[in-house]
Amino acid sequence: MVALLDIGEVAARSGMAASTLRYYERERIIDSADRKGLRRQFRPEVLTTLAVVAMCRRAGFSLQEIKSLLATEGRPEWKSFAARKRDELQARAAHFTVLAERLDHALRCPSPNVFDCGHFRHALEEALPVAPLERDRPS
């Protein structure tokens, strides 16, 4: 028989609060195997599941996406799901790179007022593509 882990031990080993573990159980992401008094007991494999959850959360997966990924139970269909998420993350990373470059330019801009910088003004125009900025509207 496999020794079960108390919710406190799972919390300590996963770095997740017991309340988070209870929430994940309510959401059917993890399952407790038994109870000892009022305390939930988990199979050791729950730590693998929680590691997947933690990695996915850091990558920006929604709870529903995590459930979908876990539902594959590691079978090959996880790859198409993961590929879509990878593509989304790469697009977001590219977007953040552009934003960081624009901030770098603004920080280096010699203009006394960053709002007078043509390069920065162009970046602002792209931020609101449907309406020109107030300063540029004809009266």
LOTIMI-606877 format. One record per residue (C-alpha): x, y, z; residue number from 0. Coordinates in nm, 2 decimals. Example, Ala and Ser with C-alpha at 12.3 -4.5 7.8 and 13.67 -1.06 7.14 Angstrom:
<rs>
R | 1.23 | -0.45 | 0.78 | 0
R | 1.37 | -0.11 | 0.71 | 1
</rs>
This chain:
<rs>
R | 0.00 | 0.00 | 0.00 | 0
R | 0.13 | 0.35 | -0.09 | 1
R | 0.17 | 0.59 | 0.19 | 2
R | -0.07 | 0.88 | 0.15 | 3
R | 0.04 | 1.24 | 0.21 | 4
R | -0.15 | 1.46 | 0.45 | 5
R | -0.28 | 1.79 | 0.30 | 6
R | -0.03 | 1.98 | 0.52 | 7
R | 0.26 | 1.78 | 0.37 | 8
R | 0.13 | 1.83 | 0.01 | 9
R | 0.11 | 2.20 | 0.09 | 10
R | 0.46 | 2.21 | 0.22 | 11
R | 0.61 | 2.01 | -0.06 | 12
R | 0.42 | 2.19 | -0.34 | 13
R | 0.45 | 2.54 | -0.19 | 14
R | 0.08 | 2.58 | -0.23 | 15
R | -0.16 | 2.68 | 0.04 | 16
R | -0.40 | 2.42 | 0.18 | 17
R | -0.68 | 2.64 | 0.06 | 18
R | -0.55 | 2.63 | -0.29 | 19
R | -0.53 | 2.25 | -0.27 | 20
R | -0.90 | 2.24 | -0.16 | 21
R | -0.99 | 2.48 | -0.44 | 22
R | -0.81 | 2.26 | -0.70 | 23
R | -1.00 | 1.96 | -0.55 | 24
R | -1.33 | 2.14 | -0.59 | 25
R | -1.24 | 2.22 | -0.95 | 26
R | -1.15 | 1.85 | -1.00 | 27
R | -0.79 | 1.92 | -1.09 | 28
R | -0.67 | 1.69 | -0.81 | 29
R | -0.84 | 1.43 | -0.60 | 30
R | -0.80 | 1.34 | -0.24 | 31
R | -0.77 | 0.96 | -0.18 | 32
R | -0.89 | 0.95 | 0.18 | 33
R | -0.94 | 1.15 | 0.50 | 34
R | -0.78 | 1.11 | 0.83 | 35
R | -1.03 | 1.29 | 1.05 | 36
R | -1.10 | 1.61 | 0.87 | 37
R | -0.77 | 1.62 | 0.69 | 38
R | -0.75 | 1.52 | 0.33 | 39
R | -0.50 | 1.26 | 0.23 | 40
R | -0.35 | 1.25 | -0.12 | 41
R | -0.15 | 0.99 | -0.33 | 42
R | 0.21 | 1.10 | -0.39 | 43
R | 0.14 | 1.14 | -0.76 | 44
R | -0.06 | 1.46 | -0.67 | 45
R | 0.28 | 1.64 | -0.65 | 46
R | 0.34 | 1.57 | -1.02 | 47
R | -0.01 | 1.71 | -1.11 | 48
R | 0.06 | 2.01 | -0.90 | 49
R | 0.40 | 2.07 | -1.06 | 50
R | 0.22 | 2.06 | -1.40 | 51
R | -0.04 | 2.31 | -1.27 | 52
R | 0.23 | 2.54 | -1.13 | 53
R | 0.42 | 2.54 | -1.46 | 54
R | 0.11 | 2.60 | -1.66 | 55
R | 0.00 | 2.89 | -1.43 | 56
R | 0.34 | 3.06 | -1.47 | 57
R | 0.30 | 3.02 | -1.84 | 58
R | -0.04 | 3.20 | -1.83 | 59
R | -0.27 | 2.90 | -1.88 | 60
R | -0.62 | 2.95 | -1.76 | 61
R | -0.77 | 2.70 | -1.52 | 62
R | -0.98 | 2.56 | -1.80 | 63
R | -0.68 | 2.52 | -2.02 | 64
R | -0.50 | 2.34 | -1.74 | 65
R | -0.80 | 2.11 | -1.70 | 66
R | -0.80 | 2.04 | -2.07 | 67
R | -0.43 | 1.96 | -2.07 | 68
R | -0.46 | 1.73 | -1.77 | 69
R | -0.76 | 1.55 | -1.92 | 70
R | -0.53 | 1.42 | -2.19 | 71
R | -0.35 | 1.22 | -1.92 | 72
R | -0.03 | 1.26 | -2.12 | 73
R | -0.16 | 1.09 | -2.43 | 74
R | -0.05 | 1.23 | -2.77 | 75
R | -0.34 | 1.48 | -2.81 | 76
R | -0.17 | 1.70 | -2.54 | 77
R | 0.07 | 1.80 | -2.82 | 78
R | -0.18 | 1.98 | -3.04 | 79
R | -0.31 | 2.16 | -2.73 | 80
R | 0.04 | 2.25 | -2.61 | 81
R | 0.14 | 2.37 | -2.96 | 82
R | -0.15 | 2.61 | -2.97 | 83
R | -0.06 | 2.75 | -2.63 | 84
R | 0.31 | 2.77 | -2.73 | 85
R | 0.22 | 2.97 | -3.04 | 86
R | 0.01 | 3.20 | -2.82 | 87
R | 0.30 | 3.24 | -2.57 | 88
R | 0.55 | 3.32 | -2.85 | 89
R | 0.32 | 3.59 | -2.99 | 90
R | 0.28 | 3.74 | -2.65 | 91
R | 0.66 | 3.73 | -2.59 | 92
R | 0.71 | 3.91 | -2.92 | 93
R | 0.46 | 4.17 | -2.82 | 94
R | 0.63 | 4.22 | -2.49 | 95
R | 0.97 | 4.25 | -2.66 | 96
R | 0.83 | 4.53 | -2.88 | 97
R | 0.69 | 4.71 | -2.57 | 98
R | 1.02 | 4.68 | -2.39 | 99
R | 1.20 | 4.82 | -2.69 | 100
R | 0.96 | 5.11 | -2.70 | 101
R | 1.02 | 5.18 | -2.34 | 102
R | 1.40 | 5.16 | -2.39 | 103
R | 1.36 | 5.42 | -2.67 | 104
R | 1.15 | 5.65 | -2.45 | 105
R | 1.40 | 5.62 | -2.16 | 106
R | 1.69 | 5.72 | -2.40 | 107
R | 1.49 | 5.99 | -2.59 | 108
R | 1.67 | 6.33 | -2.57 | 109
R | 1.34 | 6.52 | -2.61 | 110
R | 1.26 | 6.72 | -2.29 | 111
R | 0.91 | 6.59 | -2.31 | 112
R | 0.86 | 6.22 | -2.42 | 113
R | 0.52 | 6.31 | -2.56 | 114
R | 0.69 | 6.53 | -2.81 | 115
R | 0.91 | 6.25 | -2.94 | 116
R | 0.79 | 6.14 | -3.28 | 117
R | 0.89 | 5.78 | -3.23 | 118
R | 0.70 | 5.76 | -2.90 | 119
R | 0.40 | 5.94 | -3.06 | 120
R | 0.40 | 5.68 | -3.33 | 121
R | 0.39 | 5.40 | -3.07 | 122
R | 0.10 | 5.58 | -2.89 | 123
R | -0.09 | 5.59 | -3.22 | 124
R | -0.05 | 5.21 | -3.25 | 125
R | -0.19 | 5.17 | -2.90 | 126
R | -0.52 | 5.33 | -3.00 | 127
R | -0.55 | 5.24 | -3.37 | 128
R | -0.92 | 5.34 | -3.40 | 129
R | -0.89 | 5.70 | -3.29 | 130
R | -0.62 | 5.97 | -3.33 | 131
R | -0.48 | 6.11 | -3.01 | 132
R | -0.64 | 6.43 | -2.87 | 133
R | -0.34 | 6.64 | -2.95 | 134
R | -0.35 | 6.55 | -3.32 | 135
R | -0.72 | 6.59 | -3.38 | 136
R | -0.82 | 6.87 | -3.61 | 137
R | -1.03 | 7.14 | -3.44 | 138
</rs>
